[in-house]
Structure formats: structure tokens, C-alpha cells
Amino acid sequence: MTWLLLTAGRGPAECRMAVAGLSRILLAEAAEAGVAAEVIGAETAPHGLMSALVSLRGDGAETLARSWEGTVQWICPSPLRPGWGRKNWFVGVSRLSPPPPSPDLGDRDLRIETMRSSGPGGQHVNTTESAVRITHLPTGTVALAREERSQHRNRALASARLAAALDGLKSEADRVAARRRWSRHDALERGNPVRIYVGERFTRRAP
């Protein structure tokens, strides 16, 4: 699976119209190529989209993504400002890697250890292996529970703590990915387009 981010950058409303139109073109082209495609995120704005994040899956996804990556030019007199001289609008297309999936909590990815608890609690605490430590092997995340007298309860508590910790890691990874996507808005380069489309129907023309 790969992602494509289409962005109007800091361009005017016509560039946002271009993002909306090109997103439809991309989805239609993916369907024709047998690639599963869907818009999984979009930043709406007046007259169009500031950006669209498109997921591509299946054979041919990488090839299709590479054919779009770069700057796409839309040549069209402004539908919003009749008589205005400018007719060239640009959209940036970046290929992104999806964030890692939520960590797996399957037993094969966990190391579960029991040990004698410590601290207040008297004789029982020192002689019974009621404390539980769970390590998530793929990430090295560790959760420990030793408050309860029951090993079963401590295991449930450690599992809950581990799930919360892994969810925090996933949330941070998502935030980092979002910041990277946002930075692409300022990376739009005009000129040397990889694709050119003409008119309000977005007819493709050779660069």
C-alpha cells in the first residue's frame, strides 16, 4: 500500500479546484488499472480542496504512484475570475509511506513474566509470585503490575497498561506523520510538470 498526497500548497482557489478535479482523475485511473483507491483524508476549502490524501493498494499501486509524483499542471482560464490573464495552476503530488499499523497484542509478540512482589503487604507479598511484567517484543515496551494480591488481576492490569502505552506510541507516530504531510504544503515546485491537464474537463496532454 502507498499514499499520495495532492496539495494546492499556498496557491489560490483555482489550485484548490485543481486538487479536487485531479483527485477524481486519479481515482478513475486507479480503477481502470485495477488498483484499489480511496480518499482517506481531505482538507476542504472554498471552491475545492486544499489537499487530498489517497490510499492506493494492490498490484500496480507503486507504478501508478510514481507516475503521479511531482508537479501536475492544470491549464485553464480561471472559472472564478473571468477575463483574468492567468491560466496555469499547479498541484504538488507526494508519495508517502503509511504509518505503522497498531502494534499486535497477540501472545506470540508478548513475553509474560511473574515474580515476587515487593513493598508493603507482609508475608504474602514476599513469598507469592503475584507480580506480572509483560514485554511487547516488537517495540520493547514493558508494563508491570504488582499492586494486586492475585496474579490474575495483576496480569489484567499489566495488559491494560501495555495497551495504553502502545496506543500512545501509535498516536505519536500518527502525529509525526501528520506533521510531515503538512510540511509538503510548502514544498510545491512550479514548473517541470510530470502531468499536464487542460480545461475544466481535465483532458490530459503530454508534458
Order of alpha helices (4+ residues) and beta strands (2+ residues): beta-alpha-beta-beta-alpha-beta-beta-beta-alpha-beta-beta-alpha-beta-beta
